């Protein structure tokens, strides 16, 4: 009939029990040391097994912003807020995080919170841009838009007065 499925499992996966379960299903499983991934299912095709928490922790700021942006435009504001909160927990001055948080506050009708975030955004602008973060380059239009919005809005007057 058909060919059998052969999988190479990294030796560190053996204690998980997954290779044994695959073998019980009729999959030919070999174990060995893989330089990357947990399972090699075909030439050049690796699978990395992660828990949800491990996956969540491995996301970088750029990807978190992308997820927040997608969630924002699809109306999933709680997911957008969760990603934004994580960005700002890792870096309270992150320009994309502050800009997104201000937009979300406006979307929820909280102009006072949006103005506060705009002030933080303007205060962080020079020092953050000086860091040359890759995500700022990739999302230059979003950064510029957030800064322009902050300068036009309530953050402008407060930034000039220092409060």
C-alpha positions in Angstrom: 0.0 0.0 0.0 1.4 3.4 1.0 4.8 4.2 2.4 5.3 4.3 6.1 5.9 7.6 7.9 9.4 8.0 9.3 10.1 10.7 11.9 13.3 11.6 13.6 12.7 12.7 17.2 15.2 14.7 19.2 16.6 12.7 22.1 15.3 15.3 24.5 11.7 14.5 23.4 11.8 10.9 24.6 10.7 11.7 28.2 7.7 13.5 26.9 6.2 10.2 25.7 5.2 11.6 22.3 7.7 9.5 20.3 6.3 6.3 22.0 2.7 7.4 21.2 3.7 8.0 17.5 5.3 4.5 17.4 2.1 3.0 18.8 0.2 4.6 15.9 2.5 2.9 13.4 4.9 5.7 12.8 8.6 4.6 12.4 10.3 6.8 15.0 14.1 7.1 15.3 15.8 9.2 18.0 18.8 11.4 17.5 20.3 14.8 18.3 18.7 17.5 16.2 20.4 20.9 15.9 17.0 22.6 15.7 13.4 21.5 16.3 12.0 18.6 18.2 11.0 16.4 15.2 12.2 16.1 11.7 9.2 14.9 9.7 10.7 15.3 6.2 13.9 16.7 4.7 14.1 20.3 5.7 10.8 20.2 7.7 11.1 20.5 11.4 8.5 20.7 14.1 9.1 22.6 17.3 6.7 21.5 20.1 5.9 24.3 22.5 3.4 24.9 25.3 1.2 27.9 24.9 3.2 29.8 27.6 6.5 28.9 25.9 5.2 30.2 22.6 3.8 33.3 24.2 7.1 34.1 25.9 9.1 33.5 22.6 7.2 36.2 20.7 9.3 39.3 20.1 8.1 42.9 20.3 7.6 43.2 16.5 5.4 40.1 16.3 3.5 41.2 19.4 2.8 44.5 17.8 1.7 42.7 14.6 -0.7 40.5 16.6 -2.1 43.6 18.5 -2.6 45.4 15.2 -4.5 42.5 13.6 -6.6 42.1 16.7 -7.3 45.9 16.7 -8.5 46.0 13.1 -10.6 42.8 13.5 -12.3 44.3 16.7 -10.6 41.9 19.1 -9.7 44.7 21.5 -9.0 42.5 24.6 -6.4 40.5 22.6 -4.9 43.8 21.2 -4.8 45.1 24.8 -3.1 41.9 26.1 -0.4 42.1 23.5 0.1 45.8 24.1 0.3 45.3 27.9 3.0 42.7 27.3 5.0 45.0 25.1 4.8 47.8 27.7 5.6 45.4 30.6 8.8 44.6 28.8 9.5 48.2 27.9 7.3 50.9 29.3 8.7 53.4 26.7 8.2 51.3 23.6 6.8 53.6 21.0 4.7 51.1 19.2 3.2 49.8 22.5 2.4 53.4 23.7 0.9 54.3 20.3 -1.3 51.2 20.3 -2.3 51.7 23.9 -3.4 55.2 23.1 -5.4 54.1 20.1 -7.1 51.4 22.1 -7.9 53.9 24.9 -9.5 56.2 22.3 -11.5 53.3 20.8 -12.9 52.6 24.3 -13.8 56.3 24.7 -11.1 56.9 27.4 -9.6 60.2 26.2 -7.9 61.0 29.5 -6.0 57.7 29.3 -5.2 58.3 25.7 -3.8 61.7 26.5 -1.7 60.3 29.3 -0.2 57.7 26.9 0.4 60.4 24.2 2.4 62.4 26.8 4.5 59.3 27.6 5.0 58.6 23.9 6.2 62.1 23.2 8.5 62.0 26.3 10.0 58.7 25.1 10.4 59.6 21.4 14.0 60.8 21.2 15.5 58.2 23.5 13.6 55.3 21.9 14.3 56.4 18.3 18.0 56.7 19.2 18.0 53.0 20.0 17.3 52.2 16.3 15.0 49.3 17.1 14.2 47.1 14.1 10.5 47.2 14.8 10.5 51.0 14.6 12.0 50.7 11.1 9.6 48.0 10.0 6.6 50.0 11.4 7.9 53.5 10.6 4.5 54.7 9.3 2.7 53.5 12.5 5.4 55.2 14.7 5.2 58.4 12.7 1.4 58.3 12.8 1.2 57.8 16.6 3.7 60.6 17.2 1.7 63.0 14.8 -1.5 62.1 16.6 0.1 62.7 20.0 1.4 66.1 18.9 -2.1 67.1 17.6 -4.0 65.7 20.6 -4.0 66.3 24.3 -0.5 65.1 24.8 0.9 68.2 23.0 -0.1 70.7 25.6 0.9 68.5 28.5 4.3 67.7 26.9 5.0 71.5 26.5 4.1 72.2 30.2 6.0 69.1 31.4 2.9 67.5 32.9 
